[in-house]
């Protein structure tokens, strides 16, 4: 499968309010074609909400407000006019150019005044390429289907050759007829990656895809994902809680906080890993005392005192 340049992914003024809480608060974000971006954030910061909007899985944002064109998606809705999905829902929407790499829109997409508890408010514009795939934390393979049918699920007849090629790319050549329960957790995630790649996505959304794997398998999957990315060059948005994973894989790391992009760090090779890690941990609210606690506790145990 050949690499391709893809198209721009743009979020403008995206707002999601649940009751009185703004999970996403006028968020702006752009991913350049072929860019690998990691998104960090505390639990409940809105990472998955943003990913669902990009994947077309947020019905409140899309129902009745999107123009569509047939495209290739895994776990989402198909793309929009001329290769883009334009979502306009609630409040005001702005389909102009984004404000850059991330931040907060000056043109607010909602007014919090008078929002009733339990109600939902949506606003903003989401533009994505017409071919989007999603990789979740669990592989989500159909247990009653063998590996190859899982990979080509939903594709037109004749896709088996492409499916075999994708399986070979992730190191599973010869396992086409295996059942999912015969595979290890890492192998199941490789099948999930193959299922995404066979659709030749221009945007790959990865929602903590390695969070359930052991440390050694996770490192191997990091290397595999980076190699596949270099070969195919889709835009990638990786949602993760792991700062080291973000630094190892991404070209740019964002921290989502209070409904908007609060921190951005580009990995240009200039900053040392330890310095960048410290910056990101501070942005996530992890203090020096928090980072030193495990070592301090270990030293106390070694000294024999409680």
C-alpha positions in Angstrom: 0.0 0.0 0.0 1.5 3.3 -1.1 2.1 6.2 1.2 0.1 9.4 0.5 0.0 13.0 1.6 -3.5 13.0 3.0 -5.4 16.2 3.8 -5.6 18.7 6.6 -7.5 17.8 9.8 -9.0 20.9 11.4 -11.1 21.5 14.5 -12.5 25.0 15.0 -14.3 26.2 18.1 -15.4 22.7 19.2 -17.6 22.8 22.2 -19.2 20.0 24.2 -21.1 21.0 27.4 -22.7 18.4 29.7 -24.9 20.1 32.2 -22.8 23.0 33.5 -19.4 21.4 32.6 -17.7 22.3 29.4 -15.7 19.2 28.5 -14.5 20.9 25.3 -14.5 24.7 25.4 -14.1 26.3 22.0 -11.2 24.0 21.1 -9.1 24.7 18.0 -6.7 22.1 16.6 -5.0 21.4 13.3 -3.1 18.3 12.1 -1.0 18.7 9.0 -1.0 16.0 6.4 1.3 13.2 7.6 1.8 14.7 11.1 2.0 12.4 14.2 0.4 14.2 17.2 0.0 12.8 20.7 -2.7 14.1 23.0 -2.2 13.9 26.8 -4.6 14.8 29.5 -5.9 13.8 32.9 -8.9 11.5 33.1 -12.0 13.3 32.2 -10.2 16.1 30.3 -12.1 15.4 27.1 -9.5 13.4 25.1 -12.0 10.7 24.1 -14.7 13.3 23.5 -12.5 15.0 20.9 -11.5 11.7 19.3 -15.2 10.7 19.1 -16.0 13.9 17.3 -13.1 13.4 14.8 -14.2 9.8 14.3 -17.8 10.7 13.6 -19.0 8.8 16.7 -20.6 11.7 18.5 -24.2 11.7 17.3 -25.0 15.0 19.1 -22.5 16.7 16.9 -23.4 15.1 13.6 -27.1 14.3 13.5 -28.7 16.4 10.8 -25.8 18.7 10.5 -23.2 17.1 8.2 -22.8 16.7 4.5 -21.5 13.3 3.6 -19.6 11.6 0.9 -18.8 7.9 0.8 -15.4 7.2 2.3 -13.5 4.6 4.3 -13.9 4.7 8.1 -13.4 2.2 10.8 -15.9 2.6 13.6 -17.1 6.0 12.4 -19.1 7.8 9.8 -18.0 8.5 6.3 -16.4 11.7 5.2 -17.8 14.9 3.8 -18.0 17.0 0.7 -14.9 17.1 -1.4 -13.1 14.8 1.0 -14.1 16.7 4.2 -16.7 16.3 6.8 -18.0 19.6 8.0 -19.9 19.4 11.2 -22.1 22.3 12.3 -24.2 21.8 15.4 -25.6 24.0 18.1 -24.5 27.7 18.6 -22.4 29.2 15.8 -20.1 27.3 13.6 -17.0 28.6 11.9 -15.7 26.7 8.9 -12.9 29.2 8.2 -9.2 28.4 8.7 -8.1 27.3 12.1 -6.0 29.4 14.4 -2.9 27.2 14.2 -1.7 24.2 16.1 -4.2 24.3 19.0 -5.8 26.5 21.6 -9.0 28.3 22.2 -11.3 29.9 19.7 -12.0 33.6 20.1 -15.4 33.2 18.5 -17.2 31.2 21.3 -19.5 28.5 20.1 -21.8 28.6 23.0 -23.2 30.7 25.8 -23.1 28.9 29.2 -25.8 31.2 30.6 -29.0 29.4 31.3 -27.7 25.9 30.6 -29.9 23.4 32.5 -28.2 20.6 34.4 -28.3 17.4 32.3 -28.6 19.3 29.0 -26.1 19.2 26.2 -24.7 22.0 24.1 -22.6 21.4 21.0 -20.9 23.8 18.6 -18.0 24.3 16.2 -16.6 22.7 13.1 -14.8 19.5 12.5 -13.1 18.8 9.2 -11.5 15.4 8.5 -10.3 13.5 5.4 -12.7 11.1 3.8 -10.7 8.1 4.9 -10.5 7.7 8.7 -9.7 4.7 10.8 -9.8 4.2 14.6 -7.7 1.8 16.7 -9.1 1.3 20.2 -7.5 0.1 23.5 -9.1 -3.3 22.9 -8.8 -4.9 19.5 -12.6 -5.4 19.1 -12.2 -8.5 16.9 -15.3 -10.5 16.2 -14.7 -13.8 18.0 -16.8 -15.8 15.5 -14.7 -14.7 12.6 -11.1 -15.7 11.7 -8.3 -13.1 11.5 -8.6 -12.3 7.7 -12.3 -11.7 7.7 -11.9 -9.5 10.7 -9.3 -7.4 8.8 -11.4 -6.9 5.7 -14.7 -6.6 7.5 -17.0 -4.1 5.7 -14.8 -3.9 2.6 -16.0 -4.9 -0.9 -15.4 -8.4 -2.3 -11.8 -8.9 -3.5 -10.2 -7.1 -0.5 -8.6 -10.3 0.8 -5.3 -9.7 -1.1 -5.0 -6.3 0.6 -5.9 -7.9 3.9 -3.1 -10.4 3.6 -0.7 -7.7 2.7 -1.7 -5.7 5.8 -1.3 -8.8 8.0 2.2 -9.3 6.6 3.1 -5.7 7.3 2.2 -6.2 11.0 4.1 -9.5 11.2 1.2 -11.9 11.1 1.7 -13.5 7.7 0.3 -17.1 7.9 -2.1 -16.3 10.7 -5.0 -15.4 8.4 -7.1 -18.4 9.4 -6.4 -18.2 13.2 -9.2 -17.4 15.6 -9.0 -14.3 17.8 -8.8 -16.4 20.9 -5.7 -18.1 19.6 -3.8 -14.8 19.6 -2.0 -13.0 22.3 -3.0 -9.5 23.3 -0.2 -8.0 21.3 -1.1 -10.1 18.2 -4.8 -9.0 18.5 -3.7 -5.3 18.5 -1.6 -6.1 15.4 -4.7 -7.4 13.7 -6.5 -4.2 14.7 -3.7 -2.2 13.1 -3.9 -4.3 10.0 -7.7 -3.7 9.9 -7.1 0.1 10.0 -4.2 0.1 7.5 -6.1 -2.0 4.9 -8.5 1.0 4.5 -5.5 3.3 3.6 -6.6 6.0 6.1 -5.5 9.6 5.7 -6.3 10.1 9.4 -5.5 7.4 12.0 -7.1 7.9 15.4 -5.6 5.8 18.2 -7.3 5.7 21.5 -4.8 4.3 24.0 -4.2 1.3 21.7 -1.4 -0.2 23.9 -2.7 0.6 27.4 -3.7 -3.0 28.1 -0.4 -4.5 27.0 2.6 -5.5 29.1 5.6 -3.2 29.1 7.7 -5.3 26.7 4.9 -5.9 24.2 4.1 -2.2 24.4 7.6 -1.2 23.4 7.5 -3.6 20.4 4.1 -2.1 19.4 5.6 1.4 19.6 8.3 0.4 17.1 5.7 -1.3 14.8 3.4 1.7 14.8 6.2 4.1 14.1 7.5 1.9 11.2 4.0 1.7 9.7 3.5 5.4 10.1 6.8 6.1 8.3 5.7 3.8 5.5 2.1 5.0 5.0 2.3 8.6 6.3 -1.2 9.2 7.5 -2.0 11.9 9.9 -2.1 10.3 13.4 -3.7 11.5 16.6 -2.7 9.2 19.5 -4.6 9.6 22.7 -2.5 8.4 25.7 -1.9 8.8 29.4 1.7 7.8 29.0 4.1 10.8 28.7 7.0 8.6 27.6 4.9 6.9 24.9 3.9 10.3 23.6 7.6 11.5 23.4 8.7 8.3 21.8 6.2 8.3 19.0 5.0 11.8 18.2 6.3 14.8 16.3 4.2 17.1 18.5 2.7 16.6 21.9 -0.4 18.4 23.2 -1.9 18.5 26.7 -5.7 19.0 27.0 -6.8 20.8 30.1 -10.0 22.7 31.0 -11.5 22.0 27.6 -8.7 23.4 25.5 -5.2 22.8 24.4 -3.1 24.1 27.3 0.4 23.0 26.3 2.1 22.2 23.0 5.6 20.8 22.6 7.3 20.0 19.3 9.8 17.2 19.2 12.5 18.7 17.0 15.4 16.8 18.6 16.6 19.9 20.5 15.0 19.3 23.9 16.4 16.5 26.0 13.9 13.8 27.0 14.1 14.5 30.7 13.4 18.2 30.2 10.5 17.6 27.9 9.1 15.0 30.2 9.3 17.4 33.1 7.4 20.1 31.2 4.6 17.7 30.2 4.3 16.3 33.7 4.0 19.8 35.1 1.3 20.5 32.6 -0.5 17.4 33.7 -0.4 18.5 37.3 2.4 16.1 38.4 4.7 17.9 40.8 8.3 17.1 41.6 7.2 15.5 44.9 4.8 13.3 43.0 7.6 12.1 40.7 10.0 11.5 43.5 7.5 9.6 45.7 8.2 6.0 44.3 11.9 6.4 44.7 11.5 7.8 48.1 9.2 5.0 49.2 11.7 2.4 47.8 14.5 4.0 49.8 12.4 3.9 53.0 11.7 0.2 52.5 15.3 -0.5 51.8 16.3 1.2 55.1 13.8 -1.0 56.9 11.7 1.8 58.3 7.9 2.1 57.5 
